[in-house]
Amino acid sequence: MKKLFLVLLLLLQIPAISGNFQEEPSSKKIIGTWYADLNRNTRWVFSQDGKVYNYDKDTFKVMYRYTISNSCQNYSDDTIEYLTLMDKDGDQYCFRINGINKNKNGVLSLTKMDNMKSLKFVNNSKIVVSPFD
């Protein structure tokens, strides 16, 4: 009887232990400063309040509101996350999120949906991006 009790107790602990290893949501992983891979003078700063600030060198250029969801404009897929940027005029810009800091590689990989152009950002200006990231 004691063995059965111990086995049941152990089985009840497994979900609690495995729940601690859930991946952080994209809305949290994107927070911070990201430097454009091809031009490290350009940076996007994502804040927790749903705003992203764009800088060139140290000059502020524009602020967008952003959301991350499974749809953007005419695109919708439960297995894909999209980043939507909205400017002060209500114009929307849609990006597919390919990865945010996968395996702690420091890379934000996006695809701009209107022209399918790949964009990469790094969270440390000294990171060298692999073509496979």
N, C-alpha and C positions, 0 to 999 in steps of 0.2 A: 504494500500500500504506500509506503514511504517512497519507493522508487517511482511509482505512478505519479505521485504528487510532485516529485522533483522534475520529472519529465514534463508535466503540464506547466509547471512554473517556468522552466526553461523555454518552452514553446511560446509562452506569453511574453517573454522578454525579447524574442527575435524581432517582432515588428517595431518595438521601441528602439532597439539598437539600429536596425536598418533604416529607420526613418530619419536618423541623424545624418545620413549620407545623401539626402536629396540635393539635387543641383540647385544652386541659387538662381532665382528667376532673372530673365534678361533685363527686366526693369531695374534691378539692383546692380547687375554686372556692368551696365552701360554707364553708370554714374562716374563722373570724373573727366579728366582731360585726355583727349585723343588727338594725336598729331597725324596729319595726312602723310602717308608713306612716301608719296612722290614729291611732296613739298613740305618739309618739316616746319616751315614758317606758318603754315595754315593749321589751325587747331579748332576743334569743336569741344566745348565744355558743357557736358550734360549735368544738370542739377536735379535734385530730388523732387523739385516742384514742377517738373514737366516742361522745363525750358532748356533750350540748347543755345549757347552763345558761340558765334563764329568770329574768329580773329584771324587777321593776316599780319604776320610779324607780331607786334604787340598792339595793333590797332583793331578796336572792335568794329566789326562790319555789320552784323545783323543778328537778331534774336528770333528764334522760332519756338513755337510750342511743339512738343513731340508726344507721340503715343506709340506704344508697342502692342500689337494685337495680331490676330490671324487674318485680318483683312485690311486692304488699303485700296482706295478707289475701286477699280473693277476687279481687283485680285482678291481671292479668298481661298484659304486652304487651312484646314485644322492642323496640318502637320508643319506649316511654315509660319514663321513670325515675320511681321513687317514693321518697319519703322516709318511712321508718317510724320513729316515736318509740315507745319502750317505757319505761313508768314502773317503779318499784321493785316494783309488784305484778304486773307482767307484762302490764298492759293496753297494747294497741297502738293507735296513732293513725296513720292513713294519709293521705299528701298526695301528689298528683301534682305533679311538678316541671315548671313551664311554662317556666322560664328562670332561670339564675343568671348575673347580670352580663353579659347578652348585649350585645355590642358595647361592653363596658365602661360600661354605663349605671348600674351600681351598684344594680340591682334584683334581688331574689330574689322570684320569682312562684310561688305555690303554689296548689293547689286542695285543700281538705279534702274527702276522698272521701265521708265519711258524710253531708255536707249540701251538697256541691258549692259551698261558699263560697270565693270567691277571697280570698287573703291576699297582701299585698305587704309586703316588707321592703326597707330600703335600708341600704347599708353605710357611709353617711355621713349623719348626722342633718340636714344642710343640703340634701340632695337633694330636689328637687321631682319627684314621679312624674307622668309623662305618662299619660293614660288608655290609651295605646297600648302601654305597657310591660307 
